Amino acid sequence: MAGVGEFLIRSRGRGRFDWSDIFTYLYLLLGTLIMFLPVLWLVLSSFKTQAGLLRFPPDLLPYDQRTVSVEGYDKPLPLYDVTMPDGTVRQLAQVRRVGLEGQMVDPAAPGEVIKVGIGDRTEVRELRLAWENYTDPLERFNFLVYLRNSIVVTVAATIITLLINSMAGFALAKYQFRGSDVIFVIIISTLMIPISVILVPVFLVITGIGWNNNLLGVIIPGAATPTGVFLLRQYMLTIPDELLDSARIDGASEWRVYWQLVMPLSAPALAVLAIFSVMWRWNDFLWPLIVLSRSELFTLQVGLASFQGELNTQWHYVLAMTVMTLLPITLVFALLQRFITTGIATTGMK
């Protein structure tokens, strides 16, 4: 920790901050705010009630109107600070609102109804975390089913992607055969094809083999990615050919060379591709929406759409479940982030 602290307070000036140090720290602070302020806003907003989200001007912290139980009323009533005609301020509970008039009662003596203008009252608010935004979907919706489906799709698709792309990258990087460069160019050129162009043909193929309304129809079509082939091929080019030749001389089969030499040495690039694959599959919405029509097979991204109705969107639930969907991505990134710099920086070096 001491080393980290010394690194953070280093400066170009001798014993004091130079103007370039101040500019650098301000620049980094601005970049940090731009990157993380929307995430912070999302997390804090996920603890707000539906009314709190619609309040203007919006609050950063999840404030909610305080309520009070009043004798003679079944539900708690919202509490207001009311400015009376004589200038005094009283805390009254609102029974109902009629136009521009609010009908209020004193919580201590609810027998008398006091009529005040809505401009003379101010909400009494308190900091409250709406945990029900997270608990209600677990009870009212199939959130755990959607979570299970997303985990199955993401894990299976990532494993298949790593296996297929690493095989293709190994063949294109370490085998010399006629047309290898042409095949590689064709694979990379598929990046220029928009996803909307191939949706219908791929859907017809999936339907023809009976994978419609099946998680296999979501997992298999995008298993081989040109980005993954390019990343792994370029990284595998940095592995010395002499090392592989020595293994072959010792009697190692091609599968053993691939599995026990190339794969461990390509761990940084595989980690980068794993992060990309998890992000692609976890956040994918359009293809699962097309392939799956049974709710018990929905992934999280498709399941979140069930919180949206024709006339009303339950934004407090949507935000809370969005935070839940971000947690696995954050966990994967935290575990594999140390490989990202190594995997990307060394890709393409030979």
FENSUL-V591616 format. One line per field, one symbol per residue. ss: DSSP state (A for helix, B for strand, O for the rest). phi: phi as a letter, one per 30 degrees, with the letter a starting at -180 (. if undefined). A space follows every 50 residues. Layout:
# FENSUL-V591616
ss = ???
phi = ???
This chain:
# FENSUL-V591616
ss = OAAAAAAAOOOOOOOOOOAAAAAAAAAAAAAAAAAAAAAAAAAAAOOOOA AAAAOOOOOOOOBBBOBBOOOOOOOOBBBBBBBOOOOOBBBBBBBBBBOO BBBBBBOOBBBBBBBBBAAABBBOBBBOOOOAAAAAAAAAOOAAAAAAAA AAAAAAAAAAAAAAAAAAAAAAAAOOOOOAAAAAAAAAAAAAOOAAAAAA AAAAAAAAOOOOOOAAAAAOOOOOOAAAAAAAAAAAOOOOAAAAAAAAAO OOOAAAAAAAAAAAAOAAAAAAAAAAAAAAAAAOOAAAAAAOOOAAAOOA AAAAAAABOOOOBOAAAAAAAAAAAAAAAAAAAAAAAAAAAAAAAOOOOO
phi = .dddddddcdbdddibdddddddddddddddddddcddddddddddccdd dddddbddcddddbddcbdcdjbdcdcdcbccddedjdcbcbcddacbic bcccbdedbddccccbdddcbbdccbdbdddddcddddccbddddddddd ddddddddddddddddddddddccccbdiddddddddddddddddddcdd edddddddcicdhbdddcddecdccddddddddddddddddddddddddd jddddddddccddddcedddddddddddddddcdbddedddcbcddcddd dddddddccdcbcddddddddddddddddddddddcdddddddddcdjdb
